[in-house]
Amino acid sequence: MNINLKKLTKDLAGIIGGEQVYTDRPTAMAYAKDTMPWDVESHNIPYAVVRPVNSREISRILQYANKYNIPVHIHGSGTSLVGLGRPKVNCIVLDTAKMQKFQAFPERGYFEVEPGMHIGKLRKKLTAFNALLPVFPGSELIATIGGSISVNTSAHAVDATICKPGDYVLGMEVVLPTGEILNIGTESTRKPAGIEATKFLVGSEGLLCVISKIRMRLIPLPFTRNIVAYYKQSEDIIDTVMAMYKKGVPTPMFFEYLDEKASKVGFEAVGLSPPSGAVAMITVSSSTDTGCEAKADIFLDFIKNNNPVEAEIVTNQKKWDKIWSSRAEAGNYVYRLGSTFGSEITVRVDKLKDAFIEAKNIILNLDSYKGNEFYSFGHIGAPTIHAYAFIPSKDLTDDVKKAVTMEVRRRTEALNIKYGGCGGEWGLTAQRASFLKEKYGQNYYDFLVSLKKTFDPNDILNRGNLEGLI
């Protein structure tokens, strides 16, 4: 596509003001990059970056893009782990960072927020209303609420306890790809029954609309108790998770774990004596303090009946903060000191152990690279297995990085298909488009293509994500 950059800059400045339009090379390069390990490619680099401040400006940008058939890529914070954040074609990047208005209506039972507010900042605002934000990404200091709702991810939390954030979304203001502004949902705390647009625009990954405002229920903060359990090996923790679901034990809010290698790295990083095996970190919750205490006692008894080396309720907050932060530090280690290639395996609970063993074997026997290490840590109680191939070097070519990324993705996605899973955290387009076809069949994929075409006849929004272009 031949674009007159001077004309594009002038036209966009006329829509939202020149101070909100960026066409310089350094900015364009920054927005072409995301969490994918390989470098920027020429077809990813945007023509321009725009930062609108409201839905009207978004609408005018999209109308302009449709007129001249220029793709528009929505940018929240770029933290997606399946390539959603990186443009697939030269385009206009629509950055929602300027849209951070927040207003709570406790007398109505909800709050409203614009998409560009970071999760951590929104969580702090909600503490003034004793309210819980049901989204817990590891990247919450930079991840945005708009991105979280677009993917409908609860991230690290256990869905069986917290549910998805979309379950708390009462309504939204959205801009369709052709520029129309819609207000959908309700201002009641009771969500609409029947056919209603909020249900399928939440989680639509930027393919069907741009979210410009979100209305969510104010959820009372629960009381919590924290449990740490030490095990000889990771498989023992997985046995515990499987028993939890099989026996109908009430699920906790969080059930994180570090495998044998990751626990040593994480504990040493926070100044704790490294354990000899794997570690589970669990947070139970309840609406009352006494109920939470009782629930913690019950869960601890359950844990102790499932072969831990040691388990305890941690009442010292400083001690718990160190234990809990060891999970993040283990991640920091593998991301900072080498090249890391991850997976999201969310299978049937009764096949969790089989999937873990097979995932470990896949990671340690890659065709695209020999000699990598295996790490696993994350939200095993969700249940999700994150199996990582770790190469203790950053001096790899882009071709090698791509090859390892795609092999890990392809072979671990096969476990989701084999054992009835899909993935509940990272989104299902971009790198996972081929998985969608294999998992659900061509007719299902064609239905998604038709749905997008109905909303977006010129394929303006996030072009390439549904196609799976890298």
HUZI-V898169 format. One record per residue. N is the residue number from 1. RES is the residue in one small letter. SS is DSSP state (helix for helix, strand for strand, loop for the rest). Layout:
N;RES;SS, N;RES;SS
//
This chain:
1;m;loop, 2;n;loop, 3;i;loop, 4;n;loop, 5;l;helix, 6;k;helix, 7;k;helix, 8;l;helix, 9;t;helix, 10;k;helix, 11;d;helix, 12;l;helix, 13;a;helix, 14;g;helix, 15;i;helix, 16;i;helix, 17;g;loop, 18;g;helix, 19;e;helix, 20;q;helix, 21;v;strand, 22;y;strand, 23;t;loop, 24;d;loop, 25;r;helix, 26;p;helix, 27;t;helix, 28;a;helix, 29;m;helix, 30;a;helix, 31;y;helix, 32;a;helix, 33;k;loop, 34;d;loop, 35;t;loop, 36;m;loop, 37;p;loop, 38;w;loop, 39;d;loop, 40;v;loop, 41;e;loop, 42;s;helix, 43;h;helix, 44;n;helix, 45;i;loop, 46;p;loop, 47;y;loop, 48;a;strand, 49;v;strand, 50;v;strand, 51;r;loop, 52;p;loop, 53;v;loop, 54;n;loop, 55;s;helix, 56;r;helix, 57;e;helix, 58;i;helix, 59;s;helix, 60;r;helix, 61;i;helix, 62;l;helix, 63;q;helix, 64;y;helix, 65;a;helix, 66;n;helix, 67;k;helix, 68;y;helix, 69;n;loop, 70;i;loop, 71;p;loop, 72;v;strand, 73;h;strand, 74;i;strand, 75;h;strand, 76;g;loop, 77;s;loop, 78;g;loop, 79;t;loop, 80;s;loop, 81;l;loop, 82;v;loop, 83;g;loop, 84;l;loop, 85;g;loop, 86;r;loop, 87;p;loop, 88;k;loop, 89;v;loop, 90;n;loop, 91;c;loop, 92;i;strand, 93;v;strand, 94;l;strand, 95;d;strand, 96;t;loop, 97;a;loop, 98;k;loop, 99;m;loop, 100;q;loop, 101;k;loop, 102;f;strand, 103;q;strand, 104;a;strand, 105;f;strand, 106;p;loop, 107;e;loop, 108;r;loop, 109;g;loop, 110;y;strand, 111;f;strand, 112;e;strand, 113;v;strand, 114;e;loop, 115;p;loop, 116;g;loop, 117;m;loop, 118;h;strand, 119;i;helix, 120;g;helix, 121;k;helix, 122;l;helix, 123;r;helix, 124;k;helix, 125;k;helix, 126;l;helix, 127;t;helix, 128;a;loop, 129;f;loop, 130;n;loop, 131;a;strand, 132;l;strand, 133;l;loop, 134;p;loop, 135;v;loop, 136;f;strand, 137;p;loop, 138;g;loop, 139;s;loop, 140;e;loop, 141;l;loop, 142;i;loop, 143;a;loop, 144;t;strand, 145;i;helix, 146;g;helix, 147;g;helix, 148;s;helix, 149;i;helix, 150;s;helix, 151;v;helix, 152;n;loop, 153;t;loop, 154;s;loop, 155;a;strand, 156;h;loop, 157;a;loop, 158;v;loop, 159;d;helix, 160;a;helix, 161;t;helix, 162;i;helix, 163;c;loop, 164;k;loop, 165;p;helix, 166;g;helix, 167;d;helix, 168;y;helix, 169;v;strand, 170;l;strand, 171;g;strand, 172;m;strand, 173;e;strand, 174;v;strand, 175;v;strand, 176;l;strand, 177;p;loop, 178;t;loop, 179;g;loop, 180;e;loop, 181;i;strand, 182;l;strand, 183;n;strand, 184;i;strand, 185;g;strand, 186;t;loop, 187;e;loop, 188;s;loop, 189;t;loop, 190;r;loop, 191;k;loop, 192;p;loop, 193;a;loop, 194;g;loop, 195;i;loop, 196;e;loop, 197;a;loop, 198;t;helix, 199;k;helix, 200;f;helix, 201;l;helix, 202;v;loop, 203;g;loop, 204;s;loop, 205;e;loop, 206;g;loop, 207;l;loop, 208;l;loop, 209;c;strand, 210;v;strand, 211;i;strand, 212;s;strand, 213;k;strand, 214;i;strand, 215;r;strand, 216;m;strand, 217;r;strand, 218;l;loop, 219;i;strand, 220;p;strand, 221;l;loop, 222;p;loop, 223;f;strand, 224;t;strand, 225;r;strand, 226;n;strand, 227;i;strand, 228;v;strand, 229;a;strand, 230;y;strand, 231;y;strand, 232;k;loop, 233;q;loop, 234;s;helix, 235;e;helix, 236;d;helix, 237;i;helix, 238;i;helix, 239;d;helix, 240;t;helix, 241;v;helix, 242;m;helix, 243;a;helix, 244;m;helix, 245;y;helix, 246;k;helix, 247;k;loop, 248;g;loop, 249;v;loop, 250;p;loop, 251;t;loop, 252;p;loop, 253;m;loop, 254;f;strand, 255;f;strand, 256;e;strand, 257;y;strand, 258;l;strand, 259;d;loop, 260;e;helix, 261;k;helix, 262;a;helix, 263;s;helix, 264;k;helix, 265;v;helix, 266;g;helix, 267;f;helix, 268;e;helix, 269;a;helix, 270;v;loop, 271;g;loop, 272;l;loop, 273;s;loop, 274;p;loop, 275;p;loop, 276;s;loop, 277;g;loop, 278;a;strand, 279;v;strand, 280;a;strand, 281;m;strand, 282;i;strand, 283;t;strand, 284;v;strand, 285;s;strand, 286;s;strand, 287;s;loop, 288;t;loop, 289;d;helix, 290;t;helix, 291;g;helix, 292;c;helix, 293;e;helix, 294;a;helix, 295;k;helix, 296;a;helix, 297;d;helix, 298;i;helix, 299;f;helix, 300;l;helix, 301;d;helix, 302;f;helix, 303;i;helix, 304;k;helix, 305;n;loop, 306;n;loop, 307;n;loop, 308;p;loop, 309;v;loop, 310;e;strand, 311;a;strand, 312;e;strand, 313;i;strand, 314;v;strand, 315;t;loop, 316;n;loop, 317;q;helix, 318;k;helix, 319;k;helix, 320;w;helix, 321;d;helix, 322;k;helix, 323;i;helix, 324;w;helix, 325;s;helix, 326;s;helix, 327;r;helix, 328;a;helix, 329;e;helix, 330;a;helix, 331;g;helix, 332;n;helix, 333;y;helix, 334;v;helix, 335;y;helix, 336;r;helix, 337;l;loop, 338;g;loop, 339;s;strand, 340;t;strand, 341;f;strand, 342;g;loop, 343;s;loop, 344;e;loop, 345;i;strand, 346;t;loop, 347;v;loop, 348;r;loop, 349;v;helix, 350;d;helix, 351;k;helix, 352;l;helix, 353;k;helix, 354;d;helix, 355;a;helix, 356;f;helix, 357;i;helix, 358;e;helix, 359;a;helix, 360;k;helix, 361;n;helix, 362;i;helix, 363;i;helix, 364;l;helix, 365;n;loop, 366;l;loop, 367;d;loop, 368;s;loop, 369;y;loop, 370;k;loop, 371;g;loop, 372;n;loop, 373;e;strand, 374;f;strand, 375;y;strand, 376;s;strand, 377;f;strand, 378;g;strand, 379;h;loop, 380;i;loop, 381;g;loop, 382;a;loop, 383;p;loop, 384;t;loop, 385;i;strand, 386;h;loop, 387;a;strand, 388;y;strand, 389;a;strand, 390;f;strand, 391;i;strand, 392;p;loop, 393;s;loop, 394;k;loop, 395;d;loop, 396;l;loop, 397;t;loop, 398;d;helix, 399;d;helix, 400;v;helix, 401;k;helix, 402;k;helix, 403;a;helix, 404;v;helix, 405;t;helix, 406;m;helix, 407;e;helix, 408;v;helix, 409;r;helix, 410;r;helix, 411;r;helix, 412;t;helix, 413;e;helix, 414;a;helix, 415;l;helix, 416;n;helix, 417;i;helix, 418;k;helix, 419;y;loop, 420;g;loop, 421;g;loop, 422;c;loop, 423;g;loop, 424;g;loop, 425;e;loop, 426;w;loop, 427;g;loop, 428;l;loop, 429;t;loop, 430;a;helix, 431;q;helix, 432;r;helix, 433;a;helix, 434;s;helix, 435;f;helix, 436;l;helix, 437;k;helix, 438;e;helix, 439;k;helix, 440;y;helix, 441;g;loop, 442;q;helix, 443;n;helix, 444;y;helix, 445;y;helix, 446;d;helix, 447;f;helix, 448;l;helix, 449;v;helix, 450;s;helix, 451;l;helix, 452;k;helix, 453;k;helix, 454;t;helix, 455;f;helix, 456;d;loop, 457;p;loop, 458;n;loop, 459;d;loop, 460;i;loop, 461;l;strand, 462;n;loop, 463;r;loop, 464;g;loop, 465;n;loop, 466;l;loop, 467;e;loop, 468;g;loop, 469;l;loop, 470;i;loop
//
